[in-house]
Amino acid sequence: MPINKIVGSFDEAVADIFDGATVMVGGFATAASCPSLLLEALARKGVKNLTTISNIGGFGPDIWAIQGYKFTEDIDILMRSGLVKKAVVSAPSSIMLENSLERQIRAGEVEVEKVPLGTLTERIRSAKAGVGAFYVPVGAGTMVQEGKETRIIDGRVHLLEYAIKADFALIKAHKADRWGNLVYRKATRTVNETMAGAAKVTIAEVDEIVELGELDPETIVTPGVYVDRVINRPRNAAKSNAQGEKEIDSRFTESHQKFMETWKGRPKKAG
């Protein structure tokens, strides 16, 4: 029987994600690198008590709508829907307004495990590679060290970090074929590529599905062996978020304007 990992709908793609599941969510600092429609489908499903593993805690759709993105959801949709009990995250806070995860942290509603980005990425990669644990100097002498085994290596304190495993990984890629081979576009590759294959089930949301043989083997970053399902984004969809079209909160518009003014006025590096 021919291999075909393409599924017909986003709801079908996440149908077996269960209450209490551990879910890796790809994406870095833009909605372009996030599996927005898979996240919307998971929010619609309404599963509870999720443990999420991600680089960011989310910004919310308004920030991305201001910047003109068609698909505007990031992991914030799971937070504000009350579906997450624990977040393993590198950057839980937003650089602009307080996000849903920050509010839940302050209210004691969500448990948070703060992990340095490089360490988090290596913990994910280790799960994919079958490495049980590794030593790293990052975090030694800080709150990150609390409760961890240490060892002196080359005169420096190193912390023992364990591979971090998940039931599902939701990732975003640019192109795929029916075997699940993936190609990424520019910076949207980020941790998406790292997460592919690090969970029991990897689900990829892609911009385009092409015929077998159309992907140049030299450009394939994630071999299909690491991918279980592929779902194609609709090409002609209107701008979307899970709550439908709505007026953007003026607080986000003002915050974004101030951020851009500060960014443009920052000191330039010499040379």
C-alpha positions in Angstrom: 0.0 0.0 0.0 1.5 3.4 -1.0 2.7 5.6 1.9 0.4 8.6 2.3 0.7 10.8 5.4 -1.6 13.5 4.2 -4.7 14.0 6.3 -7.9 15.7 5.2 -8.6 18.3 7.9 -6.9 20.0 10.8 -9.5 18.5 13.2 -8.6 15.0 11.9 -4.9 15.7 12.4 -5.3 16.3 16.1 -8.2 13.9 16.8 -6.2 11.6 19.0 -4.6 14.2 21.2 -5.9 13.3 24.7 -6.4 15.0 28.0 -3.1 15.1 29.9 -1.0 14.8 26.8 2.5 16.3 26.5 2.6 18.4 23.3 5.6 20.1 21.7 4.7 23.2 19.8 7.0 24.6 17.1 7.6 28.2 16.3 10.1 30.9 17.4 9.2 34.6 17.5 6.7 35.0 14.6 3.4 33.5 13.6 4.9 32.5 10.3 6.8 29.7 12.1 3.9 28.5 14.2 1.4 25.7 13.3 -1.4 28.2 13.7 -4.3 26.1 12.3 -3.3 22.9 14.2 -3.3 25.0 17.4 -6.8 26.3 16.5 -8.0 22.7 15.9 -6.5 21.6 19.2 -8.3 24.5 21.0 -11.6 23.5 19.4 -11.1 20.0 20.6 -10.9 21.3 24.1 -8.5 18.8 25.7 -7.5 19.6 29.2 -4.4 19.4 31.5 -1.9 19.6 28.7 1.9 19.9 29.3 3.3 22.1 26.5 6.9 22.3 25.4 7.8 25.4 23.4 10.3 28.2 23.0 7.8 31.0 23.6 4.8 31.4 25.8 2.9 33.1 23.0 1.9 36.6 22.0 -1.7 36.3 20.9 -3.4 36.9 17.6 -3.6 40.7 17.8 0.1 41.2 17.7 0.4 39.2 14.4 -2.8 40.7 12.9 -1.2 44.2 13.3 1.8 43.0 11.3 -0.4 41.6 8.5 -0.1 37.9 9.1 -2.9 35.8 7.5 -2.7 33.0 10.2 -2.3 34.7 13.6 -2.5 32.1 16.3 0.4 30.9 18.3 0.6 28.8 21.5 -1.2 31.6 23.4 -4.5 30.1 22.1 -3.9 27.1 24.3 -3.1 29.2 27.3 -6.0 31.6 27.1 -8.4 28.7 26.5 -7.3 27.2 29.8 -6.1 23.9 28.3 -2.5 23.9 29.8 -1.6 22.8 33.3 2.2 23.0 32.8 4.4 24.9 30.4 8.0 23.9 29.7 9.2 27.1 28.1 12.3 29.2 27.4 10.6 32.6 27.0 7.3 32.7 28.9 6.7 36.4 28.7 5.9 38.7 25.9 8.1 41.6 24.8 5.0 43.8 24.5 1.9 43.4 26.6 1.4 40.8 29.3 0.4 37.5 27.6 -2.0 34.8 28.8 0.7 32.7 30.3 2.1 35.5 32.4 -1.4 36.2 33.8 -1.8 32.5 34.6 1.6 32.3 36.3 0.7 35.3 38.5 -2.6 33.7 39.4 -1.0 30.3 40.2 -3.0 28.6 37.5 -0.2 27.1 35.5 3.0 25.3 36.5 6.1 26.6 34.7 9.4 25.0 34.1 11.8 27.7 32.8 14.6 26.2 30.6 17.3 28.2 28.8 16.8 28.1 25.1 19.9 26.2 24.2 19.3 23.6 26.9 15.7 23.2 25.9 16.7 22.6 22.3 19.3 20.1 23.2 16.8 18.3 25.5 14.4 18.0 22.6 17.2 16.9 20.2 18.3 14.3 22.7 14.9 12.7 22.8 15.0 12.5 19.0 18.5 11.0 19.0 17.9 8.5 21.9 20.3 10.3 24.3 19.0 9.9 27.8 20.8 12.8 29.4 23.7 15.2 29.0 25.8 17.7 31.1 25.8 21.4 30.3 27.3 24.4 32.2 24.4 26.7 31.4 22.4 27.6 34.5 25.0 26.6 37.0 24.9 28.8 40.1 21.3 30.0 39.3 17.8 28.9 40.0 18.1 26.5 37.1 20.6 24.4 39.1 18.1 23.7 42.0 17.6 20.0 42.5 19.9 18.9 39.7 22.8 16.6 39.7 26.1 18.4 39.1 29.6 17.5 38.0 32.8 19.4 37.6 34.0 19.2 33.9 37.1 21.1 32.8 37.0 23.0 36.0 33.4 24.2 35.6 30.1 23.1 37.2 27.9 21.3 34.8 24.2 20.3 35.3 22.7 17.0 34.3 19.8 17.6 32.0 17.5 14.9 30.8 16.0 14.4 27.3 12.4 15.8 27.2 9.9 13.5 25.6 6.4 14.2 24.3 3.3 12.4 23.0 2.8 14.8 20.1 4.7 17.5 18.2 2.9 20.2 16.2 5.3 21.8 13.8 5.2 24.2 10.8 7.1 23.6 7.6 7.1 25.2 4.1 6.7 22.2 1.7 6.0 18.5 2.1 5.3 15.4 0.0 3.0 12.5 0.9 5.8 10.6 2.5 6.3 13.4 5.0 9.6 14.8 3.8 9.8 18.4 4.8 11.4 21.6 3.5 11.5 24.8 5.6 11.6 28.4 4.6 14.3 30.7 6.1 14.0 31.5 9.8 10.7 29.5 10.2 12.8 26.4 10.4 13.8 27.2 14.0 12.8 24.5 16.6 10.3 23.0 14.2 13.0 20.9 12.6 14.4 19.9 16.1 10.9 18.8 17.3 10.2 16.6 14.3 10.7 13.0 15.4 11.2 13.9 19.1 7.6 13.0 20.0 5.7 9.8 19.5 3.6 11.5 16.9 4.8 14.4 14.7 2.1 16.4 12.8 3.3 19.0 10.3 1.3 21.9 9.0 2.7 23.1 5.7 2.2 25.8 3.1 2.2 23.4 0.1 2.1 19.7 -0.6 4.0 18.6 -3.7 4.3 15.4 -5.7 6.9 12.8 -4.8 10.1 13.7 -6.5 9.5 17.4 -6.7 11.5 18.2 -3.5 15.2 18.4 -4.2 16.8 15.8 -1.9 19.5 18.3 -1.1 16.9 20.7 0.4 15.0 18.2 2.5 15.8 18.9 6.1 13.4 16.5 7.9 13.1 13.0 6.3 9.6 11.6 6.2 10.6 8.9 8.7 10.3 11.6 11.4 6.8 12.7 10.4 3.5 10.9 11.0 0.9 13.3 9.5 0.9 16.2 7.0 -1.8 18.8 6.6 -1.9 21.5 4.0 -2.8 25.1 4.8 -5.7 26.5 2.6 -4.1 28.8 0.0 -7.1 31.1 -0.5 -8.2 31.5 3.1 -9.1 34.8 4.5 -7.2 36.2 7.5 -8.0 33.8 10.3 -8.0 33.4 14.0 -10.0 31.0 16.2 -12.3 33.8 17.3 -13.1 35.0 13.8 -12.6 38.6 12.5 -12.7 41.1 15.3 -11.4 44.6 16.0 -7.8 44.6 17.3 -7.5 45.7 20.9 -6.2 49.3 20.9 -3.7 48.3 23.6 -1.9 46.1 21.2 -1.8 48.7 18.5 -0.3 51.3 20.9 2.1 48.8 22.3 3.3 47.8 18.9 3.7 51.4 17.8 5.9 52.1 20.9 7.9 49.0 20.3 8.6 49.9 16.7 9.6 53.5 17.6 12.0 52.2 20.2 13.4 49.6 17.8 14.0 52.2 15.0 15.6 54.6 17.5 18.0 52.0 19.0 21.8 52.8 18.8 23.4 51.4 15.7 26.4 49.0 16.1 29.7 50.5 15.0 31.1 49.0 11.8 
